[in-house]
Amino acid sequence: MAEAVAESAEAPAAVRHAEEVMGTVFSFDVRGGDPDAVRAALDEAVAGLHRVDEVFSTYREDSQVSRLAREEIGVGDCDPEVAEVLELAAEAERVSDGWFSTRYRGRLDPTGIVKGWSAERAAQTLARVAGVRGVSVNGGGDVQMFGAPEPTRAWRVGIADPLRPGGLAAVISAAGVPELAVATSGTAERGAHIVDPRTGKSAVTDLVAVTVVGPRLTWVDCWATAAFAMGSRAGLAWLESLPDVEGLLITAGDEVRCTGGLAARLG
């Protein structure tokens, strides 16, 4: 889990909102801009999240993805976002050499990419509002940030320590970059839910958590899942090979492994 925070009494007026959707909570923090325009964009972003849940939920028998998995309809019969997400997922599968997959027990299941993609899209909707200087959208612990909450302070994201409840493993800073995303995959919150695509069973590795940092939440969410399934040695080497991506890996033996450039993002 992670939380974006801005610490200053001089921060501009903020519009904040929390929305329960997709089985989790999406938290919004928007700094600057006309409050009425921001709230209108927030309404649009929230409605978009609920629409994504209706279309992509694998728990709804009547969702487009569920019907697509049962081959009752084709991709051309679905909303355009379905084709967009499946194309992104195919790219994630290619880049990860199959360690990220949209198949679960032989059935289509793109939920591994949908939450990050939808949170990023919601943040983009708010960032486009005139006068907005900073946006943070936290979708169940994965965060997309744009801009800054105030001129002299950056967004900061605390990464929970999976082995010490209530503690932090690191703090990520968005200082100096116009956009930053942070995603964590692991077993601390949801147990052994990450699947090894090679076996179709829960991934058994030496890791308890992987946090990935990069510009876009769509991708870092996928990369965190894939790196966890790979294990610490292969996962770290693979993350090092990706451009504009940094990672923090924590093993069950309390060993912390980081990519070479992560230090520049700590703070």
Disulfide bonds with the S-S distance in Angstrom:
none
